[in-house]
């Protein structure tokens, strides 16, 4: 019995080696940073609430065999169009957040259809194609906001439009919706005489979205996602419309990314008009991988644990770098290295696993 317990514990450690490694790094970083526990908890809670929907939006395309959706950035752009819309009309509060999500919805669906159509023509190369799609869409996004606003798009609000009347300003204050959802249901905990706010309403919305994804996975469509993710050819033989299933996965992911970006921005309270969306895909992918997900398998636990650990490292790295090396920028470099490194390792491991599987399949066919 003792041997079995030891083996099971060892298996558990191996299975969760990545989250455990980042938990250790995060705790060591916190000790080096000297940050008070209440301040750390507040930052972790806020980062978890504002980033979790973006990370959850990766689950469906991963399940459908499309890998890490780096085109997530296109969904974030749809969300930012929604924020521009409510800012132009000076709409605030929870109503403003809801209206921005409503405005972003058809755009996100349209963008998801476009992304899905392109990725269906790039089967097996979805991640690199999604990355390039994000760069291409970013150029169009900037063109629309720089040259389209004030000419084709009639926005006159002087707070966001450049003095010449054409193009949007580089930054946009979102004070009318700042914390509007986060503090809709005010709740705070006092820790060592320090108030720690918990965004109950935001977590309720996240829970609703997580439940919707869970319910979807139990439907016929969810079964189709899993079947297509496991084997496209067998799915086609079984009568599943593979391309349509993959496109639906992309639409869901893009819509969630748009809403996630809106939730993110209402917490921040300020939007860098042309740059706030750029790292969305990278950081969300890194977070879910740190949570123990792979390119072919992900769940809610991976999303929650990964978001928590990844952003814990983000919070403590600058102060830890300053205290250890006298330069906070070293901590910034370290966390950027972590973000890119964990994605690179995951992709290499996936490529090696696929190569071994292809080699074994080829050997089996030769024997036959």
N, C-alpha and C positions, 0 to 999 in steps of 0.2 A: 504493500500500500504506500509506503514511503517513497519507493522508486517511482510509482505512478504519479504521485503528487509532485515530485521533483521534475519529472518529465513534462507534466502539464504546465507547471510554472515556467519552465524553460521555453516551452512552445508559446506560451502567452507573451513572454518577453520578446521572443523572436518575431512574433506576429505584430507586436506593437512597438518595435524597435525605433521607428522614426518618431512617433509621438513622444516616447520616453526620452529620446535624445534631446528633443526640443524643449521638453519640460525641464530637463536638467540644465540646459543652456539658459532657459528663461529664469530659473531660480538663481543660478549663479550670477546672471546679469543683474537681477534685482538686488542681490546682496552687494554687488560691486557698485551699483548706482546709488545706494543709500536712500532710495525713495521711500517716503512714508507709506505704510500699507493702505490707509484710506485713499490717498491720492492715486495709488496704483490700481486699487479696486474700481475707483470711479472711471479711470481711463479704460480699463479692461471692459467694464460694463458698457460704456458708450461705444467703444470700438466693436464690441460683439453685436450690439443692436444695430449699428449703422452699416456693418459689412456683411451680416449673415445672409441676407436675401440675395446679394450678389454671388456669394459662394454656393448657396442652394441652387441657383440657376444653372450650375454646371452638372447637377446630378442627372437630369433627363438625357442630355446628349451623350454623356458617358455611358449611361445604361443602353442607349441606342447604338453604341459602337462607334461614335464619332469622335471619341477622345476628348481632350481638353478644348473647350470652345473659346479660342482666343478672339473670335468675332464678338465676344461679349461686349467689347467696346462699342460696337454699333448699337446695341441695345441701350447702353449708357448715353449715347448721343441722342436717342429718341427721348429718353428721360430729361435730358437737358433742354431739348426743344420745348418740352412741356413746362419746364421752369421759366424759360424765356417768355412763353405765352402768358403765364400768370403774373410775371413781373411787369410785362407790358401793360397789363390791365390792373396792376396794383392790387391783386387779390392776395389775401393773407389767411392765416389760421389754418385749421384742419381742412376747411373748405377749399382753401388754395392748394393744399397738398393733394386733396382728392381730385380737384379739377386738373392739376398738372398730370396726374396719373391717367385720368380719363383722356386728356388730349394726347398723351404719349402712346396710348394703347393702339390706335389704328396705325400710327407710324411704326411702332415696334412690330406689329403683325406684318406690315408691308416689308420692313427690313428683314424680318425672319424668313419670309417667303423668298426674297432675293438671295439671302445667304444660303438657305436650304437648296435652292435650285443650283447654285454654283457648287456647293459642297457635294451635291449628288453627282456632279460631273468630275469630281476629284476624289473618288472613293479610295481610301488607303492613304490619302495625303491631306486629310481634313485639317489637321492642326496647322501645318505650314500655310495652307490655303486660307484658313481663317485669320492667321496673323497678317498675311498680305492684304486680305480684304479689309482688315481694320485700318491699315495704313492708307489704302485707297479711299475708304469712306471718310477718314479724317480729313483728307484733302477736300472732298466735296462738302463736308460739314463746315469747314473754315471758309470755303468759297461762298456758301449760302449766307453765312452770318456776316462776312466782310463786305460782299458785293450785293447780296440779295436784299438784306434789311435796309429799308429806306428807299429802295427802288421798286422791286417786285413785291416785297413784303412790307406793308404799310405800318411800321412801328414808329411812333413819334415820341415815346417816353424819353425825356432828356436825361434821365438817370442812367439809362443803359445804352443810348445811341450816341455815337461820336458827334463832336461839335459840327462837323460838316453835314450831318443828317443821314449819312450812309455808313452802315457797319455798326457792330456792337462794340462796346468798350471791353477792355481786356478782363475786367473783373466786374462782378455783379453782386451787390449786397442782397441777401435773402432774409433780411431782418423781419419781414412780415410773416415768414413761416418758420423762423428759427426756433427749434424746440417745441413747435406747436403740437406735434404728435407725441414727442418724448415726454412732455409734461402735461398731456391731456388728462391723465390720471396721476396726480402728484403723489409720489411716494418716496420717502427718504429714510435712510437708516443712519443713526449717529454712531460713528466708530471713533473712539478716542477724541471726542468733541469735534469731529469732522463730519459734516453732512455728506452722505453718499446717495446721490439720486439714482433711482432705478426706473427706467422708461417702460412702465407697465404696458401702456397702450401699444408701443412699438413691438414689444415682445409678444403681445397678443396677436398683432398682425403677422409677425413672423411665424407664430404657432399655427395660425390659420392657413398660411401659405404652405407650411410643412405638412399639415394635415391634408391639404388639397393634393399635394404631390404624392403623399402616401396613398390616398384614395385612388388617384389616377393609376398608380402602379398595380393596383389590384383589379383594374378593369381590363377589358379585352385589349384596349389600346396599350396599356402598360405591359401586358404580356407580349404584345407585338414588339414593343421597344426592346424587351429582353431577348426575344427570339432573333430580331435583326442584329442586336449587338453580339450575339453568340455566333451566328452564321447566316450571312445574307443569302447565300445560295439555297440552303435548306428552307429558309423563310419563304423565298420565292416559290419553291416547289410546294410548300404548304399553303400557298394561296395568299400570302401576305404581300401587300403592295409596299415594297421596301422603300422606294423613293418617297412616296407620300408619307410613310411613317417617319422617316428621317426628317422630312420637311416640318412635320408637326412638332417633332422634338426641338428643332431649331426655333420655331415660332414661340413655343413655351419658354425656352431659354432666353430669347430676346426680350419678350414681354417682362419676365421676371428681372432681367438686367436693367430694363428701363425703370421699373418701379423701385428696384434696389438702389439705383443711382439717385432717385428723388428722395428716398428715405435717408440716404447718406448725406445729401446736401442740406436737408432740413436740419440735420444735426450740426453740420459744420457752420451753416449760416452765411456762407460766402462761396461764390462759384467763380473759378477761373474759367472764363467763357470758352477759351480755345484749348485748355490743357487739362481740366479736371478729370476727364474721362480716360486719359491716355494709359494709365497704369492699372485700370480696372481688371482687365483680363489676366495680366501677369500676377497681380497680388491675389486675386481670387483663386487662380490655379495653384499658386504656391501654397495657399492656406489649406486647400482641400487635400493636397498631397502630403503636407505636414501632418494632417489629421489621420493619415494611414490609408488614404485612397490610392488607387492606381489609375492608369489611363483607361482601363477597361471595367473598373468596378469602384463604385462610390455609394455612400449612404449618408443619412442625416448625422450619425455619430461622427463620421469623418469631417463633415462640414463644421459642426459645432466645436469639436476638439481642435481642429486645425485652425479655425478662425481665432479661437482663444489663444492658442500657443504662438501662432504667427504674430499676432498683434501684441502679445505680452513681450515678445522679443523686440518688436518695433518701439515699444514704450521705453524699455530699460536700456536699449543699446546706446543712444546718445550720451546719457548720463554716465553709463558704465565706461564708455570710451573716454569721456572727459576725466573721470576719476582715476582710471588706470593709466591712461597715456597722455593726459593733459590736452586732449583734442576731441571734441564731440563728433567731429566729422569722421573720425575713424569708426565710430559706432554706426554712422550712416552708411559708410562703405560696406561694413560687415553685413548689415541687414539687407542691402541691395545684393550683395554676393550670395546671401542665403536664398533670396527670392529666385534669382536666376539659376543658382546651383541646384536647388532641389528639383526644379523643372527639367533641367538638363539631365540629371541623373535618372529621373523617372522615364524620360523619353529614351535614353540609352538602354535602360533595363528592359523597356518594352520592345525595342528593336532587337535586342539580343534574344529575348524570349521568343519573339516571332520568327527569327532566323532559325532557332533550334527546332521550333515546331514545323517550319517549312522543310527543314532538312530531314526530320523524322518522317514526315509525310512522303517525301520523295523516296526515301529508303524503303518504306513500306510498299510503295507502288512498284519499285523495281523488283522486290521479292515476289510480288504477285505476278 
